[in-house]
Amino acid sequence: MTLWHERWVTEQIGWHRPVYNDMMVKHWASIGAKPYGTVLVPLCGKSLDMVWLAQRGHNVIGLEMVELAVETFFRERNLTPEKATSQQHTTYRSGPYTVYHGDALALEANTLQVDAWYDRAAMIALPATARDGYVQQLRDQTSPGAVGLLITYAYPQEEMEGPPFSLPDEEVYRLFSDGFTVERLEKMQLEDERGRGLSTISSSVFKIQRI
Ligand SMILES: C[S@@+](CC[C@H](N)C(=O)[O-])C[C@H]1O[C@@H](n2cnc3c(N)ncnc32)[C@H](O)[C@@H]1O
């Protein structure tokens, strides 16, 4: 069982929020996502942010490796998804939602061609060694011109074992230097997260656009 399966089975899902993400609500309109376009939500968990995006008229495609998370997302919406199984993934579909159950890093290139993506607690959930593969997935699964909203945390990595892993702004610029433009929309110091015993922690919000 992976760390993530264990977290879901034992209900240690402290990252899950019962409200919409305030940075998404604040910045989504400004990134210029195609109206009614498809939005990819990698490592989606059972995030309520998918509901907010669907309410804005988007079709939402989630990627999640823990089946319990996928099933819980639909059950909590009183939706009964249709299931379809391919070699790599099982897809769950209902209304505006399609969730791929499987490894988000193992999706075959061009399986999707989304217009936008939303990353909250996804890239920072992955170890540094997996980041290049994650960015390659975004290259492979998005249409030219697609826009993304990325929310990060950065803190001295030696002060805490991830996840969440520290993702400094310089690393975001480096990772997306090939085939994307990167614009930082906001950066804030987080005082309320210092309880984790970190000497400093900040959060940045980026607009990223595929060229
Ligand atoms: C920190 S949680 C964040 C969930 C969601 N983005 C949110 O904001 O609530 C990370 C999620 O990614 C899933 N996950 C981790 N690695 C994955 C992978 N390689 N492919 C698909 N899902 C993955 C975990 O099961 C977990 O639900």
The ligand as an SDF file (V2000), in Angstrom:
LIG
                    3D

 27 29  0  0  0  0  0  0  0  0999 V2000
   -2.1940   16.3150   -1.0540 C   0  0  0  0  0  0  0  0  0  0  0  0
   -3.5110   15.5040   -1.8600 S   0  0  0  0  0  0  0  0  0  0  0  0
   -4.2800   16.8600   -2.6990 C   0  0  0  0  0  0  0  0  0  0  0  0
   -5.6120   16.5520   -3.2780 C   0  0  0  0  0  0  0  0  0  0  0  0
   -6.3150   17.7440   -3.9720 C   0  0  0  0  0  0  0  0  0  0  0  0
   -5.4820   18.3670   -4.9850 N   0  0  0  0  0  0  0  0  0  0  0  0
   -6.7920   18.7560   -2.9720 C   0  0  0  0  0  0  0  0  0  0  0  0
   -6.4080   19.9270   -3.0750 O   0  0  0  0  0  0  0  0  0  0  0  0
   -7.5640   18.3850   -2.0670 O   0  0  0  0  0  0  0  0  0  0  0  0
   -2.6690   14.6260   -3.1640 C   0  0  0  0  0  0  0  0  0  0  0  0
   -3.5490   13.5880   -3.8400 C   0  0  0  0  0  0  0  0  0  0  0  0
   -2.8410   13.0520   -4.9660 O   0  0  0  0  0  0  0  0  0  0  0  0
   -3.0100   11.6440   -5.0160 C   0  0  0  0  0  0  0  0  0  0  0  0
   -1.7970   11.1530   -5.7130 N   0  0  0  0  0  0  0  0  0  0  0  0
   -0.5330   11.1280   -5.2540 C   0  0  0  0  0  0  0  0  0  0  0  0
    0.3150   10.6920   -6.1950 N   0  0  0  0  0  0  0  0  0  0  0  0
   -0.4390   10.4530   -7.3110 C   0  0  0  0  0  0  0  0  0  0  0  0
   -0.1400   10.0000   -8.6330 C   0  0  0  0  0  0  0  0  0  0  0  0
    1.1220    9.6880   -8.9990 N   0  0  0  0  0  0  0  0  0  0  0  0
   -1.1580    9.8700   -9.5020 N   0  0  0  0  0  0  0  0  0  0  0  0
   -2.4410   10.1600   -9.1410 C   0  0  0  0  0  0  0  0  0  0  0  0
   -2.7770   10.5940   -7.9030 N   0  0  0  0  0  0  0  0  0  0  0  0
   -1.8040   10.7370   -7.0000 C   0  0  0  0  0  0  0  0  0  0  0  0
   -3.1710   11.2370   -3.5680 C   0  0  0  0  0  0  0  0  0  0  0  0
   -3.8740   10.0120   -3.4320 O   0  0  0  0  0  0  0  0  0  0  0  0
   -3.9440   12.4150   -2.9770 C   0  0  0  0  0  0  0  0  0  0  0  0
   -5.3360   12.2170   -3.0700 O   0  0  0  0  0  0  0  0  0  0  0  0
  1  2  1  0
  2  3  1  0
  2 10  1  0
  3  4  1  0
  4  5  1  0
  5  6  1  0
  5  7  1  0
  7  8  2  0
  7  9  1  0
 10 11  1  0
 11 12  1  0
 11 26  1  0
 12 13  1  0
 13 14  1  0
 13 24  1  0
 14 15  1  0
 14 23  1  0
 15 16  2  0
 16 17  1  0
 17 18  1  0
 17 23  2  0
 18 19  1  0
 18 20  2  0
 20 21  1  0
 21 22  2  0
 22 23  1  0
 24 25  1  0
 24 26  1  0
 26 27  1  0
M  CHG  2   2   1   9  -1
M  END
$$$$
